[in-house]
Amino acid sequence: MKLKLLFILVFISSLIYCQSKPLLYFCQEYDYEKGEVGQGSVFTPGQITVMVKANDPLGLKEVDIQFDKLNMRTGKYEFYDKIPFTLNPKGNYFYFTKDEMQLKEVGVYRCFLLSGDKVIANSSLEIIK
């Protein structure tokens, strides 16, 4: 009985912890009327829109979106691109897109929302032909 209760408490605390972190995900574009268009994790080469949603304001003004690409020969991620953005510190829902924010090469990428060297949120996506 004690083991079952301990398992339930650990499970619930992990859910609470997971939900307290900002969520980073992707779409083809953000439209003010339609919202997120083409949400997913697999895209064709081109411009990508990064979305971040948090329960509370992020409290950040200067951030970077960084992409690292998986090197299939070594199995390690390598720096691909980093794009700076300015935010409203009181916001908790953001979309990040710029003309230069393009993933042109087929492969697997990790994406990070960074504040300095601190990772705020991250996720992965794949670019296919």
Secondary structure per residue as TSV (DSSP state, phi and psi in degrees):
chain	resnum	aa	ss	phi	psi
A	1	M	-	360.0	-43.8
A	2	K	H	-64.7	-38.8
A	3	L	H	-64.5	-40.7
A	4	K	H	-64.6	-42.7
A	5	L	H	-63.8	-42.1
A	6	L	H	-61.7	-43.7
A	7	F	H	-60.5	-44.5
A	8	I	H	-62.5	-44.1
A	9	L	H	-63.9	-42.3
A	10	V	H	-64.1	-43.0
A	11	F	H	-62.2	-47.1
A	12	I	H	-64.4	-42.7
A	13	S	H	-65.8	-33.1
A	14	S	H	-69.5	-35.0
A	15	L	H	-65.6	-44.1
A	16	I	H	-62.5	-42.8
A	17	Y	H	-63.0	-44.2
A	18	C	H	-62.8	-40.3
A	19	Q	H	-75.8	-16.0
A	20	S	H	-82.8	-12.6
A	21	K	S	-91.1	147.1
A	22	P	-	-62.0	147.9
A	23	L	E	-101.7	128.9
A	24	L	E	-113.5	128.9
A	25	Y	E	-150.0	-179.5
A	26	F	E	-130.3	153.8
A	27	C	E	-150.9	168.5
A	28	Q	S	-69.9	-41.1
A	29	E	E	-160.7	162.2
A	30	Y	E	-112.9	125.7
A	31	D	E	-114.0	131.6
A	32	Y	T	-60.4	-29.9
A	33	E	T	-90.8	-43.3
A	34	K	T	-88.3	-20.6
A	35	G	E	84.7	-138.8
A	36	E	E	-78.3	121.1
A	37	V	E	-107.5	126.7
A	38	G	S	70.9	44.4
A	39	Q	-	-66.9	140.0
A	40	G	B	175.1	-167.3
A	41	S	S	-129.8	1.2
A	42	V	E	-127.6	125.9
A	43	F	E	-137.7	166.8
A	44	T	-	-93.8	162.9
A	45	P	S	-55.9	142.5
A	46	G	E	143.2	-161.8
A	47	Q	E	-71.5	142.5
A	48	I	-	-126.6	148.2
A	49	T	E	-113.2	128.4
A	50	V	E	-101.9	130.3
A	51	M	E	-111.1	142.2
A	52	V	E	-134.6	128.7
A	53	K	E	-128.8	131.9
A	54	A	-	-131.8	158.1
A	55	N	S	-72.3	-32.4
A	56	D	S	-124.5	162.6
A	57	P	-	-56.2	141.1
A	58	L	-	-72.7	-28.3
A	59	G	-	70.2	23.4
A	60	L	-	-116.1	142.5
A	61	K	S	-108.0	-43.5
A	62	E	E	-114.6	122.5
A	63	V	E	-137.0	168.5
A	64	D	E	-129.7	145.4
A	65	I	E	-103.4	121.7
A	66	Q	E	-119.4	136.4
A	67	F	E	-113.1	133.3
A	68	D	E	-118.2	138.8
A	69	K	E	-107.6	137.8
A	70	L	E	-73.2	123.5
A	71	N	E	-84.2	110.4
A	72	M	T	-65.9	-25.2
A	73	R	T	-74.3	-40.6
A	74	T	T	-97.7	-19.3
A	75	G	T	76.7	13.2
A	76	K	E	-116.0	151.1
A	77	Y	E	-83.0	140.8
A	78	E	E	-125.8	146.5
A	79	F	E	-54.3	135.8
A	80	Y	E	-118.3	-50.3
A	81	D	E	-164.2	154.9
A	82	K	E	-142.8	126.9
A	83	I	E	-125.1	126.0
A	84	P	E	-81.7	149.1
A	85	F	E	-141.4	152.8
A	86	T	E	-111.1	134.1
A	87	L	-	-118.4	163.2
A	88	N	-	-85.5	115.1
A	89	P	T	-57.5	-20.6
A	90	K	T	-86.0	-5.9
A	91	G	-	-81.5	154.8
A	92	N	S	-131.4	6.7
A	93	Y	E	-142.1	118.4
A	94	F	E	-135.5	149.7
A	95	Y	E	-122.0	140.6
A	96	F	E	-119.7	118.1
A	97	T	-	-154.5	140.4
A	98	K	-	-149.5	155.6
A	99	D	T	-55.9	-37.2
A	100	E	T	-81.2	-2.7
A	101	M	-	-86.7	78.5
A	102	Q	E	-125.0	139.2
A	103	L	E	-109.5	102.1
A	104	K	-	-96.0	-16.2
A	105	E	S	-104.1	138.9
A	106	V	-	-63.8	138.4
A	107	G	E	157.3	-174.8
A	108	V	E	-106.7	133.7
A	109	Y	E	-126.5	148.2
A	110	R	E	-105.4	141.9
A	111	C	E	-123.9	135.9
A	112	F	E	-124.7	140.4
A	113	L	E	-97.6	116.9
A	114	L	E	-115.5	143.2
A	115	S	E	-120.1	99.4
A	116	G	T	67.0	-124.5
A	117	D	T	-97.5	0.3
A	118	K	E	-87.6	128.7
A	119	V	E	-81.9	120.1
A	120	I	E	-90.3	-41.2
A	121	A	E	-158.0	157.0
A	122	N	E	-155.4	160.3
A	123	S	E	-162.8	174.3
A	124	S	E	-122.8	155.2
A	125	L	E	-149.1	166.4
A	126	E	E	-127.0	139.9
A	127	I	E	-109.6	125.0
A	128	I	-	-122.0	164.8
A	129	K	-	-79.9	360.0
